Amino acid sequence: MSDKNKPKKSGSLSRRDFLKSSAWAGLGTALSSRMLKAKSPAAVQSAQESSDRINIAVIGVGTQGRVLVESCLRIPDIHFQAICDIWEYSQVYASRYLQKYGYKVNIYEDYRQLLEKEKGLDAVIIATPDWMHAEHANACMEQGLHVYCEKEMSNSLEKAQSMVRTSRRTGKLLQIGHQRRSNPRYIHAIDRLIHEKQLLGRVSQSYAQWNRSKSDMLGWPKKYTIPPEKLEKYGYRSMTEFRNWRWFKKYGGGPIVDLGSHQIDLFSWVYGTNPSSVTSCGGTDYYDKREWYDNVMAIYEFKTVQGTCRALYQVQTTTKYGGFYEAFMGDNGTIVLSEVPQFGNWAMREAHAPEWDSLAKDGLLESETPPIQKVDTKNVFLDVRVTQEAGRWPLPVELAKPPHQPHLENFFSAIRAGASLTCPGEVGYETALTVLTTNKAVGSPRKLRFQKEQFKA
Ligand SMILES: NC(=O)c1ccc[n+]([C@@H]2O[C@H](COP(=O)([O-])OP(=O)(O)OC[C@H]3O[C@@H](n4cnc5c(N)ncnc54)[C@H](O)[C@@H]3O)[C@@H](O)[C@H]2O)c1
């Protein structure tokens, strides 16, 4: 059913309906189940006294901003000093949440006032809509602050480029929020098994997808409607666009950028190079009143030292079939990964491949779970060679933390101890170029080619 057939009016939601809407309800569950494990007020006290303390502010405390806050609460010696958001709802929600953990933060509507008034800050976390990232990140770095900025770096390449350049010029750290880059399961699979151990042999094909069920446009509690003059002041054309910015060209890049960039980024990590071309197809076929493509299928080509490799990607917003995962396919085996390990955290060995038992003995893989032998169906001859599925070799690395926590930890270790960022602005820019060009390729009848120099910000 398209949006047209769903008469629900945005803006008429009760607060209860609003909280029940999937993204918010999901966050609520995540927060409440983790609350006990996050910092206690006593830990807050010790963060305030520690010499290792990092003072932070968060700009944009909407859905993702609060997910990042929750992860930071679990990291020692991170001290929340201020938050900034133009929406009262987000300000109230985030400040009350932080108060539960003993933080009485200063609250700002305009980031310029935050930068002017707050003294002693070390870093800022930015989780505003994509189109504001460059303005916010550049101002913070100019002010001498390190920046953790959510993906997508920007919905404009020029703006993304300006962020890398500001980071270089000011010498301030810029971490972009492609958090799989710091996930120990992904690091083990890609750096250790695929690159170092060459577990899969020659990897020349990859596939990834993010499929989601259909969803209505997000609403808001009436009491928190932002007056038109204020929306205009901050560049939003309406409350509907403010809440659903991802679907509008002015503010975001649509599903291929929003969801796809996390996974398309991995193709380049696995192949060790950026794509040489993209062909893509998609459209705004299902929903009304959304500007960006609600489905995209793209094929990337990579020229690697081992020859031409390809990757196929799809994002769907009307079916959750298959969920979200990535598969890297080599002539000796395949690794399937997902940020949710139940959807992918295993390797599959081709029958002719060198043995993997010694890797399992060394703890790099878990032992093979036996293949499923399919049962014969009546009167049909089934060849055992096609009915026998490959066994799975589970990967032994677990992440017993929220998925964004290691990425934030990497950022804070870079500030404290000079660790290398796993997703500095340069890497974020390469991914931004790839996904923003994929959107362009949807509207193009031909394959779009990338030049190597284009990836340099
Ligand atoms: N890494 C991930 O897994 C992940 C997941 C979801 C979202 N994100 C990214 O996080 C960012 C935020 O996404 P979201 O889902 O939280 O969106 P959201 O709309 O829920 O939250 C955005 C917040 O920013 C505030 N805001 C808007 N313009 C502002 C401005 N000029 N100054 C201050 N505050 C402003 C809004 O009021 C809102 O509270 C996006 O860049 C998105 O791509 C990343």
The ligand as a Tripos MOL2 file, in Angstrom:
@<TRIPOS>MOLECULE
LIG
   44    48     1     0     0
SMALL
NO_CHARGES

@<TRIPOS>ATOM
      1 N1         25.9430    5.1600   12.1670 N.am      1 LIG1
      2 C1         24.7160    4.7290   12.2060 C.2       1 LIG1
      3 O1         24.4670    3.5480   12.3910 O.2       1 LIG1
      4 C2         23.5930    5.7180   12.0380 C.ar      1 LIG1
      5 C3         22.2690    5.3090   12.2890 C.ar      1 LIG1
      6 C4         21.2530    6.2640   12.1550 C.ar      1 LIG1
      7 C5         21.5500    7.5770   11.7720 C.ar      1 LIG1
      8 N2         22.8380    7.9140   11.5300 N.ar      1 LIG1
      9 C6         23.1840    9.3180   11.1400 C.3       1 LIG1
     10 O2         22.9700   10.1590   12.2610 O.3       1 LIG1
     11 C7         22.5260   11.4500   11.8370 C.3       1 LIG1
     12 C8         21.2100   11.7830   12.5350 C.3       1 LIG1
     13 O3         20.2330   10.8360   12.1550 O.3       1 LIG1
     14 P1         18.9450   10.5730   13.0700 P.3       1 LIG1
     15 O4         18.3490    9.3230   12.6080 O.co2     1 LIG1
     16 O5         19.3100   10.6990   14.4940 O.co2     1 LIG1
     17 O6         18.0120   11.8120   12.6560 O.3       1 LIG1
     18 P2         16.9300   12.5160   13.5870 P.3       1 LIG1
     19 O7         16.1030   13.3570   12.6950 O.co2     1 LIG1
     20 O8         16.2710   11.5320   14.4750 O.co2     1 LIG1
     21 O9         17.8110   13.4630   14.5340 O.3       1 LIG1
     22 C9         18.4460   14.6120   14.0650 C.3       1 LIG1
     23 C10        18.4610   15.6230   15.2160 C.3       1 LIG1
     24 O10        19.1870   16.7680   14.7660 O.3       1 LIG1
     25 C11        18.4550   17.9380   15.1480 C.3       1 LIG1
     26 N3         18.8090   19.0290   14.2350 N.ar      1 LIG1
     27 C12        18.4050   19.2200   12.9520 C.ar      1 LIG1
     28 N4         19.0000   20.3220   12.4380 N.ar      1 LIG1
     29 C13        19.7700   20.8320   13.4270 C.ar      1 LIG1
     30 C14        20.6180   21.9670   13.5190 C.ar      1 LIG1
     31 N5         20.7700   22.8170   12.4970 N.pl3     1 LIG1
     32 N6         21.2610   22.1940   14.6970 N.ar      1 LIG1
     33 C15        21.0830   21.3590   15.7660 C.ar      1 LIG1
     34 N7         20.2810   20.2770   15.7330 N.ar      1 LIG1
     35 C16        19.6370   20.0090   14.5790 C.ar      1 LIG1
     36 C17        17.0010   17.5170   15.0600 C.3       1 LIG1
     37 O11        16.1880   18.3650   15.8300 O.3       1 LIG1
     38 C18        17.0620   16.1070   15.6060 C.3       1 LIG1
     39 O12        16.9040   16.0680   17.0030 O.3       1 LIG1
     40 C19        22.4170   11.3710   10.3190 C.3       1 LIG1
     41 O13        23.5730   11.8700    9.7240 O.3       1 LIG1
     42 C20        22.2980    9.8810   10.0460 C.3       1 LIG1
     43 O14        22.7560    9.5010    8.7740 O.3       1 LIG1
     44 C21        23.8510    7.0280   11.6550 C.ar      1 LIG1
@<TRIPOS>BOND
     1     1     2 1
     2     2     3 2
     3     2     4 1
     4     4     5 ar
     5     4    44 ar
     6     5     6 ar
     7     6     7 ar
     8     7     8 ar
     9     8     9 1
    10     8    44 ar
    11     9    10 1
    12     9    42 1
    13    10    11 1
    14    11    12 1
    15    11    40 1
    16    12    13 1
    17    13    14 1
    18    14    15 2
    19    14    16 1
    20    14    17 1
    21    17    18 1
    22    18    19 2
    23    18    20 1
    24    18    21 1
    25    21    22 1
    26    22    23 1
    27    23    24 1
    28    23    38 1
    29    24    25 1
    30    25    26 1
    31    25    36 1
    32    26    27 ar
    33    26    35 ar
    34    27    28 ar
    35    28    29 ar
    36    29    30 ar
    37    29    35 ar
    38    30    31 1
    39    30    32 ar
    40    32    33 ar
    41    33    34 ar
    42    34    35 ar
    43    36    37 1
    44    36    38 1
    45    38    39 1
    46    40    41 1
    47    40    42 1
    48    42    43 1
@<TRIPOS>SUBSTRUCTURE
     1 LIG1         1 GROUP 0 **** ****
